[in-house]
């Protein structure tokens, strides 16, 4: 394996954009797959902006940025991706059936040595892998948002994930300048389980009138040195995604993960977070939080 291994990333949302950037910026040829042309355009522009910011901050040269962007290709479907891709990373919505369907399609298209990684934040790697005949090459590769700033990648082994698959993905993570941890599959893995519990409790406190949204977030940032508060993080991740994760954890791990009714209310109202311009807070056209915009349900 070399650092130039071709990579395919499925899904041009926030996570797919960040993952594609991480690989093109470190020498890989990346094909970003999405059936929505507008999503591919946004992702390409987003990757270009991250690269341009790196040049502006002196972290890369313009030549490096241009070369990285030239390594990015887009495709409307998996069938258009290079058959010699060594790693396929799917970042589809948190839906088991969709992820299983993608795995089946990938198995029918790519070589026997291709590794299939899923960026799921909570779903069972074993169940996703069970959809294909070669589950040994399926692994959870859980990146964090924003990918270009977050250093951790959680590698999650399903029941049949092979040691060879784990070792190859560990090498890729190191090659893109990130740190990996190894996790044996459990609901919510490590990070999602802790983060979901923290964010859910913050929402209960907001709903109960314990403190304003801004003050809950400030308390976590200032008292525990978190880079952002749990409500800000929920807006960044998307409350629709958070709700799916909590529902799964509630089903598998019990009552302590029962979703706060305020999260359900937010999702039903379309206030999913930054991606919709409104969540706990409101956001301007550049995605910046509008001051004093936190909801006050009490």
Secondary structure, 3 states (H helix, E strand, C coil): CCCCCCEEEECCCHHHHHHHHHHHCCCCCEEEECCCHHHHHHHHHHHHHHHHHHHHCCCCCHHHHHHHHHCEEEECCHHHCCCCCCEEEECCCCCHHHHHHHHHHHHHHCCCCCEEEECCCCCCHHHHHCCCCCHHHEEEEECCCCCCCCCEEEEEECCCCCHHHHHHHHHHHHHCCCEEEEEECCCCCCHHHHHHHHHHHHHHHHHHCCCCHHHHHHHHHHHHCCCCCHHHHHHHHCHHHHHHHHHHHHHHHCHHHCCCHHHHHHHHHCCCEHHHCECCCEECCCCCECCCCCCCCC
